[in-house]
Amino acid sequence: MSNCDLFSLATKGVQALSPYQAGKPIDELEREYGVSDVIKLASNENPLGPSEKVIKAIQNELKDLSRYPDGNGFSLKQAISKLQSVDVEQITLGNGSNDILEILTRAFVTPDHEVLFSQHAFAVYPIVTQAVGAKAVVVPAKNWGHDLDAMQQAITDKTRVIFIANPNNPTGTWLGQKELSVFLQAVPESVLVVLDEAYFEYSYSDDSAKDYPNGVEWVKQYSNLIVTRTFSKAYGLAGLRVGYSISNPQVADVLNRVRQPFNVNSLALKAAEIALEDTEHLDAGIKLNAHGMSQLISAFEIMNLEYIPSVANFICVKVGDNAMKVYDDLLYEAVIVRPVANYEMPEYLRITIGTEKENDRFIAALKKVLNKQ
């Protein structure tokens, strides 16, 4: 064994990081708790999975696995360009949209800068900020969501990036067109605003969010706006890790200089391209989510449980001070949900919307667990 403290060789920002905690895998739960027939409602995954067209396209790609993928993602970029009515030069592909967040921070932020984001916002924002040694400025939330007035007041001459998740994960809260537009107009052009729209497809189709904006339509108006999207949620491709951003061509040029040459694999490239074409499967998933959201809300109201209104494919429910105990007891019922104490929400659990059958099982398990408390 070496006598050298190798950990101390890492940068100060990285030394202070805690690894991102993903939702508990099904296999792990089965091993540790001795349960079977597990349902996972923890990671905001699409319960329908990928479409049959996507699976077939992946199978056709398998014969070429010895070849490197197209490093420029030509075909997928063309499909995104057509769908979003943007130039190919505005698109950056990522290993999930999470990859874009990391690339952007590494490309534009130094230890001399500040990065703004909201309390209760996506855990990756502080991780990528700290990794580059920048100062994280966390603005207190308003009604579990972004307080844009307070965020505007927090901007200084050191602010380089502002992260905004719309809708926000894990709270499911969203910003309307007017309030977001007013905010963008007030942000200096030298400050990059990253609009994280990972759950866009669900929110844009939600009748309760008729004023929900399409950030892509604003990129031409605001040169400092970067919009990120993913295929992990509504398109059911979380296991393949593919996402993208749309931005001013100058920003995209910088991002494409920094990203790894083959950061999106060949199966993911083809799967995402076909997923964009299969609108029927996308619509089915959105409808299933709307039905499931109503199913859970009705159950929570019958059980007199508070919840945070959401327009994503998940919802946070308040179960009290013993939320971690409720979470653990649900594991014994073969149901995985997500505790959110690390988001300063110790009384809540985040529930991914599943199939009708999965939602029923969760509701029954929750009733059983709460009755034991």
C-alpha angles and dihedrals in degrees: 000000000000120000090212116104096232093180090063089061091069119094116271092248093054093045090059095049126107115212117256110263112223125197115282111272118238093237091053093052092049091052097045101038102029093233131135139197089046123187118206117210096158111091106046092248123161108258091208093058121202121335123258089249090058093048091051091049090051091051090053090053095053094085090065099051091117088067126080115248122252100280092206095046090224099174095043092047090052090052092048091046091054095045096046098034093234133127119264087237089067094059129092120182121215142187086255119329085276087072090057091054091054094044092050094049092047091049100046110020128078133177087267092063138080127224120205127209139146131266110260090026127138112305094230093069095070091039096057091041095053092043091065093042096247125142116260114217108198113196116206113254126245116219089344091304142083118305098209094183090056091044090053090051090051094060114111135172087270095057111112105160135025118195117206121177112202108212094020124234123247099012100047092220119144143203123232127228098257099049093045093047092051090050095049091050090055097049115096114248090240091064115081116221115204111200105198106204100172091142096039097125093056095044097044089056096046113109090207090064102050090149093053108132130229101226094197090067089060099051093091090051096048113042092191094056121106118186120199126199134177141206091211097088122033093016093052098230102121092130093057097051108219131150140141146208133222118208147137107309091244091057091045089051091056093046092049090052091057103038119095113267095243101024093143116054125227096252091052093048093053095040092052092048092053092042090060089055095048098077091156091065091045092052091048091055093048091050091048090052093051091051092047093049090055089047093056095041091053090051093048091051092049089050091047092239121152117232138179112246108245137189095191130080093274139053135203118228126192112233099163140245091324094060093129090052090051090049092051093046089052089056089061086054088055092250120127118199130158126262111211104195088121087065091056090259101114095160096053139079123201115225123197114218109249136178118303090260093049092048090051091052092050093048091050091047092048092051090050094048095045092049088059094054 
